[in-house]
């Protein structure tokens, strides 16, 4: 059984850039805070589409659409519940994560 | 309730913090490292279950509004580190939480603490029909609790505020 998560993306056509971690941007975290370092190379996703839409309302700049990810349970992609309500961090290669997108919803 | 700092260019949460000051300190650190303020976002999360209450969503800060809040934080830190500035706030007048009047600053009018935003000006705009949300957008350095403090001050010092509004309107008309 797959796990479903929701990721905010920039447009209706997801691409590799939509699955870029902060680390992949090439900027140093400039922090020794373990909470910062823990998620620096991961991606923010949500348990429900409503949670993702709530973030878009706070930051319209973040993206206009939401990708639905179906992540197989036996997949090496790592998922962890982190931070605020419904927030999860996903660690995996952008090219792999892109293949898990099953649909795209308006934000 | 906690403050979330976001990387808007990647869509990833950087970290969450118990206080705005901690989040702003991290933002300043990232800006010093080359991040653009357009790529950083600060929001308040009320932790009210998985869905949350959209009616409670406060204005989020990014770009120019975040830069203004960061500048305000820097100024506040500067004031806190200079005893002479702190001593300028007369303890006798500072009868309301979050409100202070300082001789020589905005004519000694009661202001939101550590800012130059006078309470009478906020009240004048409220009387003109401006909603709290609009005021917070117009003054990114203000927090919702600042307005709560301002409205409390107005209710306790209505004569003083009425007089200052009238004096300002006369000065503008002259």
Interface residues (C-beta under 8 A of the other chain):
Chain A: X7 X8 X9 X10 X18 X20 X21 X22 X24 X25 X27 X28 X29 X30 X31 X33 X35 X36 X39 X42 X43 X44 X47 X48 X50 X51 X54 X55 X57 X58 X59 X61 X62 X63 X82 X83 X84 X85 X86 X87 X89
Chain B: X2 X4 X6 X7 X8 X9 X10 X11 X12 X13 X14 X15 X16 X26 X29 X30 X32 X33 X34 X35 X38 X41 X43 X45 X47 X48 X49 X50 X51 X52 X54 X57 X60 X62 X63
